[in-house]
Structure formats: structure tokens, C-alpha cells
């Protein structure tokens, strides 16, 4: 990547403008998370790169949530959503493969809850099993409609990102 960057900047006389930058300038960021709650133990995973919890991005007064959590507010609402989504995922996952080498990395799941409460644009970020994203997406699409976020009494869309430790996605054997 450095060779390509050097070639573009020196041989072609192109001025670098952040194409290969590591950080996004603050003025280009669309919006910062309005709410962030660390719901599971606030510990970093083995590589220290991510913490588990819920982040909700969008301009809203009340965050989206599954209908079963709609009567809760603030952190309790987010905590309820964290556990409802986790229960839905666990119902699809089955047992963890003990030979799976991906256990050290967190799983970040993001989705849009539109103004009607439908889940859209589900994305699963995880390096590991190729089946994991498919099972997570199926689990989320099987969930009932959410209560959408609201702003001044009007339903609005918002983006939810929930990060789980990899191991927590699997049903516990009792």
C-alpha cells in the first residue's frame, strides 16, 4: 500500500488528500453515537480492540427497541435490547465448535431500525466462521418488529450497533 501511495504522490504528482488515511476528519463524520451503554462486563477482549455493548446512532429522543422492551427507558431499554437480540441469535447458533479459532474476537452487529420498526441493512463484522453472519442475519430477520426511535413524538430511523463477545453468541450447555 505504501508503494502505491508513494507512486501516486510522487510519480503522478497527485496530492494526497486522505485516501490512505487511518482516521476520518471530525467534520466528515455524519453523526456521533447519541447513546452508548456498556451492558456486558466492561472488559476488553483478548486483543483489547473492542468493548461489548450497545451504540445507537441517529437524531432521536427515545432509542429503538424490541416491542418487549418498549416500556423501558434509558440504559434499561438498551440492556433489554442487548439481551433480546442475544436470545434471538442464540436460538439460531447451536453449539460452538471447540476447534473454532475465532473465539478471541468480538462480533459487531449493526442494523438500521427504520421509522416503521423494520430491521434493514443488517451487517455482521467478524473474522471466523462463514456460517456465523448468515445465522445472525436470519435470527434478526426472524425477530418481531421493533419500536422505532422517536424524535419529538415522530418515528425516525436509527442505526444500532451491538458488540458481543464471540463465545456469548452460543447457547450455554446446562
C-alpha positions as YAML, in Angstrom:
chain: A
units: angstrom
residues:
- id: 1
  name: UNK
  ca: [0.00, 0.00, 0.00]
- id: 2
  name: UNK
  ca: [2.89, 2.38, 0.79]
- id: 3
  name: UNK
  ca: [4.44, 1.76, -2.63]
- id: 4
  name: UNK
  ca: [1.17, 2.59, -4.37]
- id: 5
  name: UNK
  ca: [0.77, 5.70, -2.24]
- id: 6
  name: UNK
  ca: [4.35, 6.83, -2.96]
- id: 7
  name: UNK
  ca: [3.87, 6.21, -6.68]
- id: 8
  name: UNK
  ca: [0.65, 8.19, -6.79]
- id: 9
  name: UNK
  ca: [2.05, 11.10, -4.81]
- id: 10
  name: UNK
  ca: [5.48, 11.39, -6.43]
- id: 11
  name: UNK
  ca: [5.38, 9.98, -9.96]
- id: 12
  name: UNK
  ca: [1.95, 11.29, -10.84]
- id: 13
  name: UNK
  ca: [2.15, 14.46, -8.81]
- id: 14
  name: UNK
  ca: [-1.11, 13.72, -7.03]
- id: 15
  name: UNK
  ca: [-1.59, 15.49, -3.76]
- id: 16
  name: UNK
  ca: [-2.62, 13.08, -1.02]
- id: 17
  name: UNK
  ca: [-5.97, 14.01, 0.42]
- id: 18
  name: UNK
  ca: [-6.61, 11.29, 2.95]
- id: 19
  name: UNK
  ca: [-7.24, 8.42, 0.55]
- id: 20
  name: UNK
  ca: [-4.99, 6.20, 2.61]
- id: 21
  name: UNK
  ca: [-5.61, 7.93, 5.92]
- id: 22
  name: UNK
  ca: [-6.27, 5.94, 9.05]
- id: 23
  name: UNK
  ca: [-8.64, 8.45, 10.61]
- id: 24
  name: UNK
  ca: [-11.69, 10.30, 9.33]
- id: 25
  name: UNK
  ca: [-11.65, 14.05, 9.93]
- id: 26
  name: UNK
  ca: [-14.20, 15.07, 12.53]
- id: 27
  name: UNK
  ca: [-16.02, 17.39, 10.13]
- id: 28
  name: UNK
  ca: [-16.67, 14.49, 7.74]
- id: 29
  name: UNK
  ca: [-18.26, 12.27, 10.38]
- id: 30
  name: UNK
  ca: [-22.04, 12.03, 9.84]
- id: 31
  name: UNK
  ca: [-23.02, 11.82, 13.49]
- id: 32
  name: UNK
  ca: [-21.60, 10.62, 16.75]
- id: 33
  name: UNK
  ca: [-23.41, 8.00, 18.79]
- id: 34
  name: UNK
  ca: [-26.12, 9.62, 20.88]
- id: 35
  name: UNK
  ca: [-26.17, 6.78, 23.38]
- id: 36
  name: UNK
  ca: [-23.53, 4.24, 24.36]
- id: 37
  name: UNK
  ca: [-24.08, 1.73, 27.06]
- id: 38
  name: UNK
  ca: [-21.68, -0.98, 28.10]
- id: 39
  name: UNK
  ca: [-24.10, -3.68, 29.07]
- id: 40
  name: UNK
  ca: [-21.99, -6.75, 29.41]
- id: 41
  name: UNK
  ca: [-18.87, -6.72, 31.57]
- id: 42
  name: UNK
  ca: [-16.82, -3.73, 30.54]
- id: 43
  name: UNK
  ca: [-13.73, -5.71, 29.72]
- id: 44
  name: UNK
  ca: [-11.78, -5.72, 26.52]
- id: 45
  name: UNK
  ca: [-11.48, -8.91, 24.61]
- id: 46
  name: UNK
  ca: [-8.17, -10.70, 24.48]
- id: 47
  name: UNK
  ca: [-6.68, -8.40, 21.85]
- id: 48
  name: UNK
  ca: [-8.02, -5.30, 23.64]
- id: 49
  name: UNK
  ca: [-9.60, -3.91, 20.48]
- id: 50
  name: UNK
  ca: [-13.29, -3.67, 21.36]
- id: 51
  name: UNK
  ca: [-15.70, -3.48, 24.23]
- id: 52
  name: UNK
  ca: [-19.10, -5.08, 24.32]
- id: 53
  name: UNK
  ca: [-22.27, -3.03, 24.47]
- id: 54
  name: UNK
  ca: [-24.84, -1.09, 22.51]
- id: 55
  name: UNK
  ca: [-24.32, 2.06, 20.43]
- id: 56
  name: UNK
  ca: [-27.26, 3.82, 18.81]
- id: 57
  name: UNK
  ca: [-26.63, 6.47, 16.15]
- id: 58
  name: UNK
  ca: [-29.28, 8.86, 14.97]
- id: 59
  name: UNK
  ca: [-31.10, 12.01, 15.96]
- id: 60
  name: UNK
  ca: [-33.68, 10.75, 18.44]
- id: 61
  name: UNK
  ca: [-35.12, 11.39, 21.88]
- id: 62
  name: UNK
  ca: [-36.10, 7.77, 22.52]
- id: 63
  name: UNK
  ca: [-33.98, 4.89, 21.21]
- id: 64
  name: UNK
  ca: [-35.41, 1.98, 19.22]
- id: 65
  name: UNK
  ca: [-36.03, -1.32, 20.97]
- id: 66
  name: UNK
  ca: [-37.81, -4.64, 20.54]
- id: 67
  name: UNK
  ca: [-41.50, -4.28, 21.42]
- id: 68
  name: UNK
  ca: [-40.92, -6.36, 24.56]
- id: 69
  name: UNK
  ca: [-38.55, -3.60, 25.74]
- id: 70
  name: UNK
  ca: [-40.67, -0.61, 24.67]
- id: 71
  name: UNK
  ca: [-41.86, 0.12, 28.22]
- id: 72
  name: UNK
  ca: [-38.28, 0.56, 29.48]
- id: 73
  name: UNK
  ca: [-36.23, 3.76, 29.30]
- id: 74
  name: UNK
  ca: [-32.57, 4.75, 29.06]
- id: 75
  name: UNK
  ca: [-29.99, 2.13, 29.93]
- id: 76
  name: UNK
  ca: [-32.69, -0.38, 30.90]
- id: 77
  name: UNK
  ca: [-34.13, -0.16, 27.39]
- id: 78
  name: UNK
  ca: [-30.70, -0.72, 25.81]
- id: 79
  name: UNK
  ca: [-29.92, -3.54, 28.23]
- id: 80
  name: UNK
  ca: [-33.23, -5.21, 27.35]
- id: 81
  name: UNK
  ca: [-32.45, -4.88, 23.61]
- id: 82
  name: UNK
  ca: [-28.97, -6.33, 24.15]
- id: 83
  name: UNK
  ca: [-30.43, -9.43, 25.81]
- id: 84
  name: UNK
  ca: [-33.40, -9.83, 23.43]
- id: 85
  name: UNK
  ca: [-31.14, -9.74, 20.36]
- id: 86
  name: UNK
  ca: [-28.70, -12.12, 22.05]
- id: 87
  name: UNK
  ca: [-31.53, -14.59, 22.82]
- id: 88
  name: UNK
  ca: [-32.67, -14.48, 19.18]
- id: 89
  name: UNK
  ca: [-29.12, -15.13, 17.96]
- id: 90
  name: UNK
  ca: [-28.56, -17.98, 20.41]
- id: 91
  name: UNK
  ca: [-31.74, -19.68, 19.16]
- id: 92
  name: UNK
  ca: [-30.11, -19.99, 15.71]
- id: 93
  name: UNK
  ca: [-26.47, -20.65, 16.60]
- id: 94
  name: UNK
  ca: [-26.42, -24.13, 18.15]
- id: 95
  name: UNK
  ca: [-23.27, -25.37, 19.87]
- id: 96
  name: UNK
  ca: [-19.90, -23.70, 19.45]
- id: 97
  name: UNK
  ca: [-17.28, -25.61, 17.51]
- id: 98
  name: UNK
  ca: [-14.47, -26.22, 20.04]
- id: 99
  name: UNK
  ca: [-11.92, -26.06, 17.21]
- id: 100
  name: UNK
  ca: [-13.08, -22.61, 16.13]
- id: 101
  name: UNK
  ca: [-10.09, -20.28, 16.31]
- id: 102
  name: UNK
  ca: [-12.19, -17.11, 16.20]
- id: 103
  name: UNK
  ca: [-13.17, -17.06, 19.85]
- id: 104
  name: UNK
  ca: [-10.90, -14.18, 20.79]
- id: 105
  name: UNK
  ca: [-12.57, -11.64, 18.53]
- id: 106
  name: UNK
  ca: [-15.80, -9.76, 19.25]
- id: 107
  name: UNK
  ca: [-18.77, -9.83, 16.91]
- id: 108
  name: UNK
  ca: [-20.18, -6.43, 15.97]
- id: 109
  name: UNK
  ca: [-23.71, -6.50, 14.61]
- id: 110
  name: UNK
  ca: [-25.21, -3.36, 13.12]
- id: 111
  name: UNK
  ca: [-28.62, -2.77, 11.66]
- id: 112
  name: UNK
  ca: [-30.99, 0.04, 10.81]
- id: 113
  name: UNK
  ca: [-34.34, 0.25, 12.56]
- id: 114
  name: UNK
  ca: [-36.41, 2.30, 10.12]
- id: 115
  name: UNK
  ca: [-39.30, 4.61, 11.05]
- id: 116
  name: UNK
  ca: [-41.72, 1.65, 10.80]
- id: 117
  name: UNK
  ca: [-39.68, -0.54, 13.19]
- id: 118
  name: UNK
  ca: [-38.38, -2.87, 10.48]
- id: 119
  name: UNK
  ca: [-34.79, -4.10, 10.63]
- id: 120
  name: UNK
  ca: [-32.81, -3.27, 7.50]
- id: 121
  name: UNK
  ca: [-29.19, -3.34, 6.34]
- id: 122
  name: UNK
  ca: [-28.04, -5.98, 8.82]
- id: 123
  name: UNK
  ca: [-24.26, -6.27, 8.90]
- id: 124
  name: UNK
  ca: [-22.11, -8.68, 10.89]
- id: 125
  name: UNK
  ca: [-18.42, -7.86, 11.36]
- id: 126
  name: UNK
  ca: [-16.42, -10.88, 12.45]
- id: 127
  name: UNK
  ca: [-13.49, -12.85, 11.18]
- id: 128
  name: UNK
  ca: [-14.16, -16.51, 11.63]
- id: 129
  name: UNK
  ca: [-16.89, -18.92, 10.68]
- id: 130
  name: UNK
  ca: [-18.55, -18.22, 7.34]
- id: 131
  name: UNK
  ca: [-21.84, -19.50, 8.78]
- id: 132
  name: UNK
  ca: [-21.94, -17.03, 11.67]
- id: 133
  name: UNK
  ca: [-23.08, -13.95, 9.69]
- id: 134
  name: UNK
  ca: [-25.82, -15.93, 7.93]
- id: 135
  name: UNK
  ca: [-27.20, -17.29, 11.21]
- id: 136
  name: UNK
  ca: [-27.11, -13.86, 12.86]
- id: 137
  name: UNK
  ca: [-28.91, -12.23, 9.92]
- id: 138
  name: UNK
  ca: [-31.56, -14.97, 9.92]
- id: 139
  name: UNK
  ca: [-32.06, -14.56, 13.66]
- id: 140
  name: UNK
  ca: [-32.53, -10.79, 13.39]
- id: 141
  name: UNK
  ca: [-34.93, -11.03, 10.47]
- id: 142
  name: UNK
  ca: [-36.98, -13.53, 12.49]
- id: 143
  name: UNK
  ca: [-37.36, -11.05, 15.36]
- id: 144
  name: UNK
  ca: [-40.67, -9.20, 15.74]
- id: 145
  name: UNK
  ca: [-40.90, -5.58, 14.63]
- id: 146
  name: UNK
  ca: [-39.09, -3.07, 16.85]
- id: 147
  name: UNK
  ca: [-40.48, 0.08, 18.40]
- id: 148
  name: UNK
  ca: [-38.71, 2.71, 16.26]
- id: 149
  name: UNK
  ca: [-36.73, 5.59, 17.65]
- id: 150
  name: UNK
  ca: [-38.66, 8.81, 18.10]
- id: 151
  name: UNK
  ca: [-37.75, 12.48, 17.90]
- id: 152
  name: UNK
  ca: [-40.30, 14.98, 19.22]
- id: 153
  name: UNK
  ca: [-43.00, 12.33, 19.01]
- id: 154
  name: UNK
  ca: [-42.26, 11.39, 15.38]
- id: 155
  name: UNK
  ca: [-40.87, 7.98, 14.40]
- id: 156
  name: UNK
  ca: [-37.36, 8.19, 12.93]
- id: 157
  name: UNK
  ca: [-34.82, 5.70, 11.68]
- id: 158
  name: UNK
  ca: [-31.61, 4.98, 13.54]
- id: 159
  name: UNK
  ca: [-28.64, 2.65, 13.39]
- id: 160
  name: UNK
  ca: [-27.93, 0.19, 16.18]
- id: 161
  name: UNK
  ca: [-24.58, -1.50, 16.73]
- id: 162
  name: UNK
  ca: [-24.31, -4.23, 19.32]
- id: 163
  name: UNK
  ca: [-20.98, -5.86, 20.09]
- id: 164
  name: UNK
  ca: [-20.88, -9.26, 21.78]
- id: 165
  name: UNK
  ca: [-18.01, -11.45, 22.91]
- id: 166
  name: UNK
  ca: [-17.89, -14.30, 20.39]
- id: 167
  name: UNK
  ca: [-18.49, -17.01, 23.00]
- id: 168
  name: UNK
  ca: [-21.68, -15.36, 24.28]
- id: 169
  name: UNK
  ca: [-23.48, -16.00, 20.97]
- id: 170
  name: UNK
  ca: [-23.73, -19.71, 21.67]
- id: 171
  name: UNK
  ca: [-26.32, -21.33, 23.88]
- id: 172
  name: UNK
  ca: [-24.85, -22.44, 27.16]
- id: 173
  name: UNK
  ca: [-24.95, -26.15, 27.91]
- id: 174
  name: UNK
  ca: [-26.51, -26.70, 31.33]
...
